[in-house]
Amino acid sequence: MQLEIVTPDKRVFQGEVSEASFPGAGGSFQVLANHAPLVSALAKGAVSFTTAEGKQSMIVDGGVVEVKDNVIVLLAEKVIG
């Protein structure tokens, strides 16, 4: 799956991932390959994902995530750390 994480200022990450987890406004959720399409608001919390190099994570201060056709786009208000 392709994951792109962007803020109003810059692209924070773009690459291939095998899974990704998000702090949804209604609770955390995980996205795997061939996930059903969705759009979700995000709360402040940890976003984690697994690349060929291993597990990575960062804290986002809210935002929106869209999943469609094995492409995940996260529009974050701010990435902390």
N, CA, C and O atoms as CSV, one atom per row, in Angstrom:
chain,resi,resn,atom,element,x,y,z
A,1,MET,N,N,0.847,-1.180,0.000
A,1,MET,CA,C,0.000,0.000,0.000
A,1,MET,C,C,0.887,1.236,0.000
A,1,MET,O,O,1.997,1.220,0.533
A,2,GLN,N,N,0.390,2.293,-0.598
A,2,GLN,CA,C,1.083,3.574,-0.576
A,2,GLN,C,C,0.533,4.422,0.559
A,2,GLN,O,O,-0.682,4.512,0.734
A,3,LEU,N,N,1.412,5.042,1.327
A,3,LEU,CA,C,1.011,5.957,2.393
A,3,LEU,C,C,1.669,7.304,2.141
A,3,LEU,O,O,2.869,7.388,1.880
A,4,GLU,N,N,0.863,8.356,2.224
A,4,GLU,CA,C,1.388,9.714,2.131
A,4,GLU,C,C,0.869,10.495,3.333
A,4,GLU,O,O,-0.331,10.522,3.603
A,5,ILE,N,N,1.798,11.131,4.050
A,5,ILE,CA,C,1.441,11.956,5.206
A,5,ILE,C,C,1.886,13.375,4.900
A,5,ILE,O,O,3.068,13.632,4.675
A,6,VAL,N,N,0.921,14.301,4.893
A,6,VAL,CA,C,1.234,15.699,4.584
A,6,VAL,C,C,0.640,16.625,5.638
A,6,VAL,O,O,-0.390,16.332,6.246
A,7,THR,N,N,1.322,17.753,5.834
A,7,THR,CA,C,0.826,18.832,6.685
A,7,THR,C,C,0.658,20.052,5.779
A,7,THR,O,O,1.038,20.001,4.609
A,8,PRO,N,N,0.105,21.135,6.290
A,8,PRO,CA,C,0.008,22.330,5.455
A,8,PRO,C,C,1.379,22.842,4.990
A,8,PRO,O,O,1.465,23.552,3.988
A,9,ASP,N,N,2.441,22.489,5.708
A,9,ASP,CA,C,3.785,22.986,5.403
A,9,ASP,C,C,4.611,22.087,4.499
A,9,ASP,O,O,5.389,22.581,3.683
A,10,LYS,N,N,4.455,20.747,4.633
A,10,LYS,CA,C,5.357,19.855,3.903
A,10,LYS,C,C,4.822,18.430,3.845
A,10,LYS,O,O,3.876,18.071,4.546
A,11,ARG,N,N,5.455,17.629,2.988
A,11,ARG,CA,C,5.189,16.188,2.955
A,11,ARG,C,C,6.101,15.558,4.004
A,11,ARG,O,O,7.320,15.724,3.951
A,12,VAL,N,N,5.518,14.846,4.946
A,12,VAL,CA,C,6.266,14.253,6.047
A,12,VAL,C,C,6.758,12.858,5.679
A,12,VAL,O,O,7.868,12.474,6.049
A,13,PHE,N,N,5.936,12.092,4.948
A,13,PHE,CA,C,6.312,10.731,4.563
A,13,PHE,C,C,5.575,10.356,3.293
A,13,PHE,O,O,4.422,10.739,3.095
A,14,GLN,N,N,6.248,9.604,2.433
A,14,GLN,CA,C,5.602,8.986,1.282
A,14,GLN,C,C,6.339,7.698,0.987
A,14,GLN,O,O,7.555,7.704,0.796
A,15,GLY,N,N,5.605,6.583,0.948
A,15,GLY,CA,C,6.256,5.312,0.671
A,15,GLY,C,C,5.324,4.134,0.795
A,15,GLY,O,O,4.129,4.276,1.056
A,16,GLU,N,N,5.905,2.967,0.600
A,16,GLU,CA,C,5.187,1.701,0.643
A,16,GLU,C,C,5.127,1.205,2.086
A,16,GLU,O,O,6.140,1.193,2.786
A,17,VAL,N,N,3.933,0.796,2.529
A,17,VAL,CA,C,3.752,0.250,3.879
A,17,VAL,C,C,2.940,-1.035,3.798
A,17,VAL,O,O,2.167,-1.238,2.862
A,18,SER,N,N,3.127,-1.904,4.797
A,18,SER,CA,C,2.344,-3.141,4.841
A,18,SER,C,C,1.131,-3.021,5.745
A,18,SER,O,O,0.182,-3.795,5.625
A,19,GLU,N,N,1.159,-2.046,6.654
A,19,GLU,CA,C,0.025,-1.766,7.540
A,19,GLU,C,C,0.204,-0.377,8.115
A,19,GLU,O,O,1.309,0.165,8.130
A,20,ALA,N,N,-0.899,0.197,8.591
A,20,ALA,CA,C,-0.851,1.511,9.234
A,20,ALA,C,C,-1.955,1.594,10.281
A,20,ALA,O,O,-3.051,1.069,10.085
A,21,SER,N,N,-1.654,2.256,11.392
A,21,SER,CA,C,-2.626,2.427,12.478
A,21,SER,C,C,-2.808,3.913,12.761
A,21,SER,O,O,-1.855,4.691,12.722
A,22,PHE,N,N,-4.053,4.288,13.046
A,22,PHE,CA,C,-4.408,5.699,13.189
A,22,PHE,C,C,-5.244,5.938,14.436
A,22,PHE,O,O,-5.987,5.054,14.863
A,23,PRO,N,N,-5.128,7.156,15.040
A,23,PRO,CA,C,-5.957,7.513,16.185
A,23,PRO,C,C,-7.273,8.144,15.711
A,23,PRO,O,O,-7.410,9.367,15.724
A,24,GLY,N,N,-8.216,7.336,15.305
A,24,GLY,CA,C,-9.493,7.836,14.812
A,24,GLY,C,C,-10.242,8.608,15.881
A,24,GLY,O,O,-10.065,8.359,17.073
A,25,ALA,N,N,-11.081,9.547,15.454
A,25,ALA,CA,C,-11.858,10.350,16.399
A,25,ALA,C,C,-12.763,9.478,17.263
A,25,ALA,O,O,-13.072,9.832,18.401
A,26,GLY,N,N,-13.192,8.323,16.713
A,26,GLY,CA,C,-14.042,7.403,17.469
A,26,GLY,C,C,-13.290,6.210,18.031
A,26,GLY,O,O,-13.911,5.275,18.536
A,27,GLY,N,N,-11.970,6.224,17.953
A,27,GLY,CA,C,-11.143,5.126,18.444
A,27,GLY,C,C,-10.098,4.740,17.412
A,27,GLY,O,O,-10.256,5.018,16.224
A,28,SER,N,N,-9.044,4.107,17.865
A,28,SER,CA,C,-7.947,3.707,16.985
A,28,SER,C,C,-8.384,2.633,16.004
A,28,SER,O,O,-9.260,1.821,16.305
A,29,PHE,N,N,-7.764,2.634,14.822
A,29,PHE,CA,C,-8.053,1.593,13.837
A,29,PHE,C,C,-6.818,1.321,12.993
A,29,PHE,O,O,-5.917,2.154,12.890
A,30,GLN,N,N,-6.798,0.135,12.393
A,30,GLN,CA,C,-5.677,-0.306,11.569
A,30,GLN,C,C,-6.150,-0.520,10.139
A,30,GLN,O,O,-7.281,-0.948,9.907
A,31,VAL,N,N,-5.272,-0.219,9.178
A,31,VAL,CA,C,-5.553,-0.426,7.768
A,31,VAL,C,C,-4.555,-1.442,7.223
A,31,VAL,O,O,-3.345,-1.290,7.388
A,32,LEU,N,N,-5.078,-2.480,6.571
A,32,LEU,CA,C,-4.256,-3.496,5.911
A,32,LEU,C,C,-4.551,-3.452,4.415
A,32,LEU,O,O,-5.460,-2.742,3.985
A,33,ALA,N,N,-3.803,-4.194,3.629
A,33,ALA,CA,C,-3.991,-4.235,2.175
A,33,ALA,C,C,-5.437,-4.575,1.827
A,33,ALA,O,O,-6.076,-5.380,2.505
A,34,ASN,N,N,-5.941,-3.960,0.775
A,34,ASN,CA,C,-7.295,-4.177,0.258
A,34,ASN,C,C,-8.394,-3.779,1.235
A,34,ASN,O,O,-9.493,-4.334,1.204
A,35,HIS,N,N,-8.093,-2.815,2.101
A,35,HIS,CA,C,-9.092,-2.307,3.056
A,35,HIS,C,C,-10.221,-1.617,2.291
A,35,HIS,O,O,-9.998,-1.034,1.231
A,36,ALA,N,N,-11.417,-1.689,2.833
A,36,ALA,CA,C,-12.557,-0.989,2.243
A,36,ALA,C,C,-12.292,0.516,2.254
A,36,ALA,O,O,-11.632,1.016,3.165
A,37,PRO,N,N,-12.796,1.243,1.261
A,37,PRO,CA,C,-12.603,2.701,1.239
A,37,PRO,C,C,-13.202,3.348,2.487
A,37,PRO,O,O,-14.247,2.925,2.980
A,38,LEU,N,N,-12.524,4.376,2.985
A,38,LEU,CA,C,-13.043,5.103,4.137
A,38,LEU,C,C,-12.417,6.489,4.214
A,38,LEU,O,O,-11.343,6.740,3.667
A,39,VAL,N,N,-13.110,7.373,4.903
A,39,VAL,CA,C,-12.593,8.689,5.272
A,39,VAL,C,C,-12.889,8.832,6.757
A,39,VAL,O,O,-14.009,8.575,7.197
A,40,SER,N,N,-11.882,9.243,7.535
A,40,SER,CA,C,-12.063,9.352,8.977
A,40,SER,C,C,-11.354,10.580,9.523
A,40,SER,O,O,-10.248,10.914,9.097
A,41,ALA,N,N,-12.000,11.244,10.466
A,41,ALA,CA,C,-11.346,12.315,11.221
A,41,ALA,C,C,-10.391,11.663,12.217
A,41,ALA,O,O,-10.651,10.570,12.720
A,42,LEU,N,N,-9.285,12.348,12.492
A,42,LEU,CA,C,-8.303,11.833,13.436
A,42,LEU,C,C,-8.232,12.709,14.672
A,42,LEU,O,O,-8.367,13.930,14.598
A,43,ALA,N,N,-8.017,12.064,15.808
A,43,ALA,CA,C,-7.764,12.762,17.058
A,43,ALA,C,C,-6.251,12.917,17.218
A,43,ALA,O,O,-5.483,12.358,16.436
A,44,LYS,N,N,-5.832,13.664,18.215
A,44,LYS,CA,C,-4.410,13.745,18.525
A,44,LYS,C,C,-3.954,12.376,19.018
A,44,LYS,O,O,-4.591,11.783,19.889
A,45,GLY,N,N,-2.858,11.878,18.466
A,45,GLY,CA,C,-2.359,10.582,18.901
A,45,GLY,C,C,-1.307,10.030,17.970
A,45,GLY,O,O,-0.836,10.717,17.064
A,46,ALA,N,N,-0.942,8.777,18.202
A,46,ALA,CA,C,0.142,8.132,17.460
A,46,ALA,C,C,-0.354,7.515,16.165
A,46,ALA,O,O,-1.362,6.810,16.131
A,47,VAL,N,N,0.385,7.802,15.101
A,47,VAL,CA,C,0.208,7.132,13.813
A,47,VAL,C,C,1.413,6.216,13.669
A,47,VAL,O,O,2.552,6.665,13.792
A,48,SER,N,N,1.171,4.932,13.409
A,48,SER,CA,C,2.284,4.013,13.214
A,48,SER,C,C,2.076,3.256,11.918
A,48,SER,O,O,0.948,3.036,11.477
A,49,PHE,N,N,3.199,2.858,11.315
A,49,PHE,CA,C,3.139,2.123,10.055
A,49,PHE,C,C,4.406,1.299,9.903
A,49,PHE,O,O,5.440,1.608,10.495
A,50,THR,N,N,4.308,0.245,9.098
A,50,THR,CA,C,5.428,-0.661,8.892
A,50,THR,C,C,5.901,-0.574,7.450
A,50,THR,O,O,5.131,-0.790,6.514
A,51,THR,N,N,7.190,-0.251,7.285
A,51,THR,CA,C,7.829,-0.209,5.972
A,51,THR,C,C,8.790,-1.388,5.881
A,51,THR,O,O,8.903,-2.174,6.821
A,52,ALA,N,N,9.478,-1.510,4.755
A,52,ALA,CA,C,10.480,-2.574,4.604
A,52,ALA,C,C,11.596,-2.420,5.633
A,52,ALA,O,O,12.243,-3.405,5.989
A,53,GLU,N,N,11.833,-1.191,6.118
A,53,GLU,CA,C,12.874,-0.932,7.119
A,53,GLU,C,C,12.409,-1.198,8.544
A,53,GLU,O,O,13.229,-1.218,9.462
A,54,GLY,N,N,11.109,-1.404,8.747
A,54,GLY,CA,C,10.588,-1.672,10.085
A,54,GLY,C,C,9.475,-0.712,10.474
A,54,GLY,O,O,8.963,0.055,9.658
A,55,LYS,N,N,9.122,-0.785,11.746
A,55,LYS,CA,C,8.013,0.002,12.289
A,55,LYS,C,C,8.441,1.452,12.508
A,55,LYS,O,O,9.537,1.714,13.003
A,56,GLN,N,N,7.576,2.386,12.140
A,56,GLN,CA,C,7.809,3.809,12.369
A,56,GLN,C,C,6.565,4.390,13.013
A,56,GLN,O,O,5.465,3.861,12.849
A,57,SER,N,N,6.741,5.482,13.749
A,57,SER,CA,C,5.574,6.133,14.344
A,57,SER,C,C,5.841,7.616,14.526
A,57,SER,O,O,6.987,8.063,14.574
A,58,MET,N,N,4.759,8.361,14.625
A,58,MET,CA,C,4.817,9.803,14.873
A,58,MET,C,C,3.503,10.215,15.521
A,58,MET,O,O,2.513,9.485,15.463
A,59,ILE,N,N,3.503,11.378,16.131
A,59,ILE,CA,C,2.306,11.910,16.780
A,59,ILE,C,C,1.708,12.981,15.869
A,59,ILE,O,O,2.413,13.877,15.406
A,60,VAL,N,N,0.405,12.879,15.617
A,60,VAL,CA,C,-0.285,13.915,14.849
A,60,VAL,C,C,-1.247,14.650,15.774
A,60,VAL,O,O,-1.777,14.083,16.730
A,61,ASP,N,N,-1.456,15.916,15.465
A,61,ASP,CA,C,-2.375,16.746,16.254
A,61,ASP,C,C,-3.674,16.912,15.466
A,61,ASP,O,O,-4.057,18.024,15.101
A,62,GLY,N,N,-4.344,15.783,15.211
A,62,GLY,CA,C,-5.589,15.797,14.469
A,62,GLY,C,C,-5.370,15.793,12.971
A,62,GLY,O,O,-4.245,15.928,12.490
A,63,GLY,N,N,-6.470,15.633,12.237
A,63,GLY,CA,C,-6.408,15.614,10.785
A,63,GLY,C,C,-7.481,14.725,10.201
A,63,GLY,O,O,-8.481,14.414,10.847
A,64,VAL,N,N,-7.249,14.317,8.946
A,64,VAL,CA,C,-8.191,13.462,8.224
A,64,VAL,C,C,-7.386,12.425,7.454
A,64,VAL,O,O,-6.319,12.729,6.922
A,65,VAL,N,N,-7.901,11.197,7.395
A,65,VAL,CA,C,-7.256,10.148,6.609
A,65,VAL,C,C,-8.263,9.593,5.612
A,65,VAL,O,O,-9.437,9.402,5.931
A,66,GLU,N,N,-7.781,9.337,4.396
A,66,GLU,CA,C,-8.598,8.712,3.351
A,66,GLU,C,C,-7.906,7.444,2.886
A,66,GLU,O,O,-6.700,7.437,2.640
A,67,VAL,N,N,-8.681,6.368,2.768
A,67,VAL,CA,C,-8.175,5.087,2.276
A,67,VAL,C,C,-8.989,4.714,1.051
A,67,VAL,O,O,-10.218,4.669,1.106
A,68,LYS,N,N,-8.295,4.443,-0.071
A,68,LYS,CA,C,-8.996,4.050,-1.287
A,68,LYS,C,C,-8.013,3.357,-2.224
A,68,LYS,O,O,-6.944,3.893,-2.517
A,69,ASP,N,N,-8.375,2.169,-2.692
A,69,ASP,CA,C,-7.575,1.428,-3.678
A,69,ASP,C,C,-6.116,1.267,-3.244
A,69,ASP,O,O,-5.202,1.500,-4.036
A,70,ASN,N,N,-5.900,0.870,-1.993
A,70,ASN,CA,C,-4.559,0.643,-1.436
A,70,ASN,C,C,-3.685,1.890,-1.425
A,70,ASN,O,O,-2.458,1.797,-1.432
A,71,VAL,N,N,-4.324,3.060,-1.407
A,71,VAL,CA,C,-3.615,4.339,-1.240
A,71,VAL,C,C,-4.201,5.017,-0.002
A,71,VAL,O,O,-5.413,5.195,0.115
A,72,ILE,N,N,-3.306,5.390,0.924
A,72,ILE,CA,C,-3.711,6.065,2.148
A,72,ILE,C,C,-3.137,7.465,2.134
A,72,ILE,O,O,-1.928,7.641,1.985
A,73,VAL,N,N,-3.994,8.464,2.288
A,73,VAL,CA,C,-3.536,9.851,2.357
A,73,VAL,C,C,-3.978,10.413,3.700
A,73,VAL,O,O,-5.167,10.439,4.020
A,74,LEU,N,N,-2.993,10.865,4.483
A,74,LEU,CA,C,-3.263,11.457,5.786
A,74,LEU,C,C,-2.943,12.939,5.690
A,74,LEU,O,O,-1.802,13.317,5.424
A,75,LEU,N,N,-3.947,13.775,5.907
A,75,LEU,CA,C,-3.776,15.225,5.956
A,75,LEU,C,C,-3.759,15.609,7.425
A,75,LEU,O,O,-4.806,15.688,8.068
A,76,ALA,N,N,-2.554,15.849,7.957
A,76,ALA,CA,C,-2.391,16.128,9.382
A,76,ALA,C,C,-2.341,17.626,9.619
A,76,ALA,O,O,-1.738,18.368,8.843
A,77,GLU,N,N,-2.986,18.071,10.704
A,77,GLU,CA,C,-2.895,19.476,11.083
A,77,GLU,C,C,-1.465,19.821,11.457
A,77,GLU,O,O,-0.946,20.870,11.076
A,78,LYS,N,N,-0.828,18.915,12.215
A,78,LYS,CA,C,0.554,19.111,12.636
A,78,LYS,C,C,1.136,17.774,13.043
A,78,LYS,O,O,0.437,16.942,13.621
A,79,VAL,N,N,2.410,17.558,12.748
A,79,VAL,CA,C,3.124,16.372,13.209
A,79,VAL,C,C,4.049,16.818,14.328
A,79,VAL,O,O,4.827,17.759,14.168
A,80,ILE,N,N,3.956,16.134,15.468
A,80,ILE,CA,C,4.735,16.481,16.638
A,80,ILE,C,C,5.885,15.484,16.766
A,80,ILE,O,O,5.658,14.277,16.849
A,81,GLY,N,N,7.092,15.979,16.782
A,81,GLY,CA,C,8.282,15.128,16.928
A,81,GLY,C,C,8.589,14.423,15.722
A,81,GLY,O,O,9.559,13.667,15.680
